[in-house]
């Protein structure tokens, strides 16, 4: 059976498919079907606080892995992601990575601020929140970026991924919420980002540790995705408002972050615009960001830096934001490859080959041409 190959045919499949499966099972669980509950009761399953029997709440390792593991697995994921952040980056790759990361982040932040100004920042137009917008627009699909720049871009485009990796996970989103005035004390940042920081230190100190932790970037995704889905109701995806919000988020991400990236590349005299289009996506793992933000908010509540009402507002939008980001992931995974192909065709008509390093250099004059110049003068 080609289970993995089938899953990967879906854009962001390793994240989206387990998440939808978990949401489906949780939806069935929440229906409290009498026959299912009788079977669970017969088997000796414990009752929930509301007096029901649910197959995702049978205790033991099963519940710990499939229902309650999201945060610990996301922490492990961030640890492994941090280990792959290489601090030794070439000059041109460093430049491109910085331009792409800063343009994408600042664009997402600007849209999030504008949204919060004109609409309700927690549940505004089409159910979108500033959290969903910033998390969706500032996180790009690194795997797809690597694939697209590897085929249509050049070596420095691919190398820029080392800087782009900074936008994997909740770091930039947490930073944005702080800028927007959400009360998150320093300990909340440390509590959420410490695994990423330790992973980064280990990965840069020892290449073998980086190699050892690399599989964790991928292998943890379907597990925490399922656990996230197990806390959601499938109705979140079927809600027309949520679906519309996810599609709008995808269009904003592709058009605005891609367009701003192209503009910045143009300002800094880059000839090929493959990389800005390739990164104009929403990462599949961005769906985990709302849960990570909620974890940081829980620390803020415990320290007294955030009120319970503010925390509940964040907690209530996590399922909706997760669903909208997942929809944006699928949509941008279709838009970005199409956009890169069209950009490549446009550039080639202009005589630009995006696979070559396009560095302007002054042609050196030969001895003969120098002699001619002297004689003519």
Protein Blocks (a to p, Z undefined) as FASTA:
>chain_A
ZZklmmmmpghklmmmmmmmmmmmmmmmmnopaklmmmmmmnopacdfkopacfklngpj
klmmmmmmmmmmmmmmmmmmmmmmcfbdcfklmmmmmmmmmmmmmmmmmmmmmmmmmmcf
klcghhiafklmmmmmmpccfklmmmmmmmmmcfklmmmmmmmmmmgcjklmmmmmmmno
pacdfklmmmmmmmmmmmmmmmmmpmklmmmmmmmmmmmmmmmmmmmmmmccfklmmpmk
lmmmmmmmmmmmmmmmmmmmmmmmmmnopablklmmmmmccdfklmmmmmmmmmmmmmmm
mnopacfklmmmmmmmmmmmmmmmmmmmmmmmmmmmmmmmmmmmmmmmnopafkbccddd
dddddfklmmmmmmmZZ
